């Protein structure tokens, strides 16, 4: 059996976790590319599905000696955060010949046993926290310049009209970069048309058919939006924004506020508030809150790879 690292030595082990799944996955891909560069056979890399992983299976993979390769790479991907601590015992020994990469779906606390086991072995634990406000804008600007050959101004325009989802932002930047590479002139007006946020008329038609329950037209409009290039999760995000607005207006109605009071206090356009005010009169607060939870669950299931984004959106609309 391979020996554990000697005292004073560090295991080659990396644990990635956090709320920004896009950054976790990207960091994992870069790490695997680096660690796998010296492998000479298909036996050198073993990938394990974290959802059903048990300590004995992980330990067996970690302790297995290399066959033809200078080292082994063991990658346990998408471990549910709720199951992470249960795998800590598998890390009691990490041979010098094993490079271990673990990714967790969600954030782990500082006292999590799996994180502490990685640290105790001399490995590293890296958290990818949610990017908001300035951090999100800075990331988008850097991504636009370094990855896509675009300007920070383009990134700023994307961030203004796109859901705060890194995968969506990167997808929009990729689309704009491809348009630029075609030789066509890139202007702010063209970018507006290219971005998901440029289809406001269709988005408005969708939200107009969303409450109190989605109509058959809502499903058709949502499908047309995704066929035209809008990410299903972006459609769900816009639906959630509308439902959240109606819920906020409903709360004001229940406090006895008039339409003019609501319009004066909320930043949205008066016409949008009026539509939300009319819808809220027929809506049920509990139903609105439940709809937001269902959209949240859908986005989580898509990001964690549990459901197909397009099919999941269809199912979501039938359940709202």
N, C-alpha and C positions, 0 to 999 in steps of 0.2 A: 504493500500500500504506500502511496506517495507520502512523504513526510510533510508536516505543517511547516510554514516558514520559520526559520530560526529567529530567536530573540534578536531584536534590533533590525530585522529586515521588514520590508513592507510587501504585502500582497498587491498584485496588479488587479484591483477591483474598483468598480465605479457604480454607484447607485444614483440614478436620476429620478427625481420626483418633482411634483409641483402642479400648479393649476394651468400652466401654459403647455398643453400637450404638444403643440406644434414645435416648441423649442426643445422639449424632451426628446421627441422623435428625431429632430434634426441633429441634436447633439449625439444621439445614439448612432445614427447613420455614419456620422463623421468618425466616431470612435471605432465602430466596426470596420470601416474602410482602413483606418490606420492599423488596427490590431491584426487584420486579415491579410495585410500586404505581404507578409512573409510566409504565409501558408502555402503549401505545395500540393495539398490534396483536399478533397471534399470532406475528409474525416476531421479536419482541424476545427471546423466551426459547428457547434451544436446549438440550435435554437429551440427554446422551450416556451410553450404557451403558458403565460402566468396565471390565466384564469383557473385552470384545474391543477396547478402545480402543487406537489406535496413535498415536504422536506426530504424524504428518502430519495426521491427522483432527482432533486436538485443536488443533493450531496453526492449521489452516484456520478452525476455529470462533472461535478467539480473535481472529484478525486481521480477520475479516469486519467491515465497517463497518455501522452501523445503517441501516435502510431508512426506516421511518416513525417509529421511536422515538427518544427522546433518548439512549438507550444500549442496549447488548445485554447480556443475562444468559446466560452459558454455565455450565451445570451438568453436571459429569461425576460421576456417582454410582456408589457401590459399586465403587471401584477396588480390586482385590486388592492387598494390601500387598506381595506378591512382585513385582508389576508396576509399582509406583509409580515407582521410580527410572527406569525406561525412558521415562517421559513427561516427565522434567525438561527435555529439550531443546525441548519445545514451548512453554516459558514464557520463551524468550529475549526476546520482545517481548510486552508486554501493553498495548494501546492504552488511553488514558484513557476511550475510549468503550465499553470492555468491562468488565463485572463478572464475575469468575471465581470459581466455587464448586466445590471438589473435596471429595468425601468418600471416605475409604479404609476398607475393611473390615479392621480390625486396627490394630495400633500401629506407628508408624514411629519409628525411632531418630533421635537428634539429628543424626546425620551423613547422614541420607537425602538424596539429591540432589534429590528433588522438594520436600521441606520447605525445603531451602536455597535452591532456585530461587524459591519463594514469598517467602521472607524477603528475598532479594536484590532482588526486584521491589518491595519495600515493602509486601507483603501480610502477612497474619497466619496463624499456624499455631496451632491449638488442639487440645489432646489431651483426650479424655474418658476418664480412667482408671477402672478398675473400682472401684465403690463397695463397701466392706465395713464391717462392724461399725457403728461410730458414724456414719460418713459415710452409710451406707445408711439407717440409722434417721432421721438428720436430713433426708435427701432425702425419705423417705416422709412424714415429719411435715409438711414444707413443702408437698409435693405435695397432701397431704390437705386442708390448710387453704386454700391459695391457689387450687388448681384445682378441688377437689371440694366445698368447703364443709364438710369434716368436721373432727374434732378430732385432735390428736396422739395421744390415747389410742386412737382407732380405728386410726390408722396403726401404732401399736406392736403392736396385736393382729394386724393383717395381716402385719407383718414376722415375727412369731413363728411363724406356721404356713405361710408362703408361701415358695417357692424364692427365693433371692436374685437374682431376675431382674426388672429394672425394668419391663419390659413386662407381666409377670405381676402385679406389685404394683399397677401403675397400672390394669390390667384389673379387679383385685379392688376397688380403691377406686372405680372407675367404677360397678361393680355395686352397691356399698353406697350410693353417692350416689344412684343411680337409685331404689333401694328407699326411701331417706329422702325423695326428692322425691315419691314416690307418696302420702305422708302417713302411712305406717305408722310405728309406734314402733320406734326403733332401740335395741335393748338388746344387751349383750355376748352374751347367749344367741342372739339373732337373728343377730348378726354371725358367730358360730361356725357356725351353720347355713348362712349364705350363702357363707362362705369355702370354698375348695377343701379346706383342711385339715379341714373338718368331716365329710368322707366317709371317715373312717378305716376303717370296716368294709369298704368296697369296696376301699380301697387295700390292706388286709391280705389280702383274698381274691386280689387281683392278685398280690402278692408271693408268696403261698402257692402260686401256680400258675406261678411264673416259672422256678424252677430244679429240676433241672439244665438243662431246656430248657422254654420256654413251652408250656403246654398249649393246646388249642382254647379252653378256658374263659378263659385269660389274654387272648386276643384279644377275646373277647366282653365281658369286664369292662372292658378298656381302652376299647372303643368306647362302652360305656354311660357311662363316666366323662366322655368328651369330649362325648357328646350331652347330658349333664346340665350342661354349662357349664365343666368343668375343661379348662384349656388342654392340648393334646397334649404340649407341652414340660414342663408340670408333672407329667404322668403319667410321662414319661421321667425326670424328676428324681427322683421317688419310687422308680422302679425302680433308678436308679443308687445311691441311698442304701442300698437293701436289698442290692444286689449288693456294694457296698463293705463293708457290715457283715459279710456272709458271708465275704468275702475276709479281713477283719481277724480274724474268728474262726478261719478256716482256718489262718492264720499261727500263731495261738496253739496250735491243735491240733498243728501240726507241731513246735512247740517242746515238746510233751508236757504242756501245761496241761490240767487237768480242767475239766469244766463248772462246778463251783463256783468254781474260780479265775477263770475267764473272767467269770462273773456278778459276782464280787466286784470285778473291776477295771474293767469297762466300765459306762458310765452308763445304758445302755438297761435297760428293764424285764426282770426275770429271765425272764419267759415269752418275750419277744422274743428274748433271747439263747439260750434253749433251742431255739427253732425254728431260729435261725440255726446253732446248734451241730449239730443233726441234719442240716440241709441241707448244711453244710460237709463232713460226713463222706463224702458222696456226690459232692461237687463237685471240680472240677479247677481249680487256681489259675490256670493259663494261660488256661483258658476264661473264668474270671471276669474276668481282666484284659482279655481281648479283648472281652468284653461291655461293659465300661466304656468302652473306646475306641470301640466302635460307637455307644453312646449319646452320647458326646461328639461324634462326627462328625455324628450326626443333628441334634443341637442346633445345631451350627455351620451345617449346610446349611440348616436352617429359618431361622435368624437372618440368613443371607446371601441368602435368597430363592431358593435353588437347588431346594428341594423343598417340596411342600405338606405342612403340619404333620400333618394327619390321615392322608393316604396314606403319608407317610413313617413314621409310627408303626406302621402295619400292616406295612409292609415290615421295619421294625426288629424287630418281634416274631417275624417268620418267620425272621430271620437269627440271633437270639440262641441 
